[in-house]
């Protein structure tokens, strides 16, 4: 006996051989006389195209070629390509067209492998429905080509054979539907909120009042609504709501304990709309009035997970870790998990002594590590709670999702000092020292100290090796140190020690072992920056402006301020030193941020009043990134102050006429002779006057 594959191949050869013999012996059928085109091209026959006004679709029908030759075998692998165009289709325009459908010429399985069952007259023929786009008004030609098994697209395009002779008139209505904006399920309220934009909001042509006012119909289905299912929707479904013409929202109340996927659709019912007075409802669903993806409506509380293990392990640093593991809830997708804790067993997370430790743990992670702080000693109870993909949670816990009491002992290796001591210079002459309060005690006080090197516990001597700064109570956790003026130091160490009452000690005990309670500050800077230097300052009288330019100092993240003085801040000889605190200085522009300035100089312009003629001193001061301010003001070259002549008055001039003897000529008429014109102005001019 041969192999199954060999037997299959042999059987196939027998079928093909039989088919070829049948084709050779078969007489030419009468239908072959009606077939058009070269038989080898297997052209479509007897094409028909009919437009249906009700469904606004065009129905295409045609038959296979009817021959008796061996070419019928090609129908098993041939594919019909369907085209549509506004003009008769020929080889020229076909090259630039895309087909809108493909149809297999003959299914070998349905035909039983017999090519005679594929020929026209025996084969049932083909039917394709083309949905015409809304708003169409025109005539169209339909044609069919044949894609042969060798990759050749045979396109004889014979009229009334593979191409219709007369075009089909296709007239369809525009889309009259709302546009769905959002469909959202609110698990907390157990409601689905629908929002849409009405057609009249864009093009106000549909009746909204009176007996012909449109009705908005809202539908819910378990399946997606498409153009093909529009008629089925009207016949088999009932709208869940009928609304007024101007409504644009609707809220669906989802029953309790629901878990479903819903498709929502919205249509307009237009009473008496057609020419014959019939109602019209656009059920083509070619706009945006239905959903392509369902909304999940799930308010059914999920099951709780099953706890697999829970174990506490102490760490070397005196802390501990409790690891909780569980299995995902079967039947849920996209759920997350929360972990709750209490010092007593609990059956609901709503109890006041129950606290949530973590939320949003994704499915598949299945564990969580609880960090137990140093010095903790006691029993903890944990429960894991499920939150489904829509946010629904079951506030009741179950025994399988909760631990028994777990002893967590992280109270060894204890040092009577605060932890996490840190110090940072924050500017404005301030270094902030922070810490975490000492474990295991309450009501303690904390002392803050300063040194210039790392002092050990054996070296502790108050106000000698360790300079006392201040004391605060528990629960505060920080102390601001005032750094002396004009300092730049990199050797500051800050220590925090604790003093407390202990059960086995009379009075208070001040631990000075200096084990873990210090921090070295990288730097502290209270030194004022160098004053800036003005490069140029001048007024532009015609624009009522003063322009001031100064050099960008070698600082980081500094800011500048511009000041003004109307008097003589530098004395009669203008060689005294002034300060911003002196009388008469006023701010013009403050907090000019130079953080991102890379140029060598900075320039600012500011307005001055019209009709003034005066000398004004302008000064520039600097504040560094730590709030250190230099308020000194120096006049002169290289200084940070500059006198500006603010002159916004127009110059005045007087024109006089003198005769040849140099005498003022004041007659209103001139006689023959030589005269001189003289112009006298009240101030220096930038250019020669023009007469």
Secondary structure as UniProt FT lines:
FT   HELIX           4..25
FT   HELIX           30..34
FT   HELIX           39..41
FT   STRAND          45..52
FT   TURN            53..56
FT   STRAND          57..63
FT   HELIX           70..76
FT   STRAND          79..85
FT   HELIX           91..94
FT   TURN            95..96
FT   STRAND          101..104
FT   TURN            108..113
FT   HELIX           115..118
FT   TURN            121..122
FT   STRAND          126..131
FT   TURN            134..135
FT   STRAND          137..147
FT   TURN            149..150
FT   STRAND          153..154
FT   TURN            160..162
FT   STRAND          168..171
FT   STRAND          179..186
FT   TURN            187..190
FT   STRAND          191..197
FT   HELIX           199..201
FT   TURN            211..212
FT   STRAND          215..221
FT   HELIX           227..229
FT   HELIX           230..236
FT   STRAND          241..243
FT   TURN            245..246
FT   STRAND          249..253
FT   TURN            256..257
FT   STRAND          259..270
FT   TURN            271..272
FT   TURN            275..276
FT   STRAND          280..281
FT   STRAND          295..298
FT   STRAND          306..314
FT   TURN            316..317
FT   STRAND          320..327
FT   TURN            330..331
FT   STRAND          336..342
FT   TURN            349..350
FT   TURN            352..353
FT   STRAND          355..362
FT   TURN            363..365
FT   STRAND          367..372
FT   TURN            374..375
FT   STRAND          377..387
FT   TURN            389..390
FT   HELIX           399..401
FT   STRAND          406..409
FT   STRAND          419..427
FT   TURN            428..429
FT   STRAND          430..436
FT   TURN            439..440
FT   STRAND          445..451
FT   HELIX           457..459
FT   TURN            463..465
FT   STRAND          466..473
FT   TURN            474..476
FT   STRAND          478..482
FT   STRAND          488..489
FT   STRAND          492..501
FT   TURN            503..504
FT   STRAND          508..510
FT   STRAND          518..521
FT   STRAND          524..525
FT   STRAND          534..540
FT   HELIX           541..543
FT   STRAND          545..551
FT   STRAND          559..565
FT   TURN            569..574
FT   STRAND          578..579
FT   TURN            580..581
FT   TURN            583..584
FT   STRAND          586..593
FT   TURN            595..596
FT   STRAND          601..607
FT   STRAND          613..623
FT   TURN            625..626
FT   STRAND          629..630
FT   STRAND          632..633
FT   TURN            637..638
FT   STRAND          641..647
FT   STRAND          653..658
FT   TURN            660..661
FT   STRAND          676..681
//
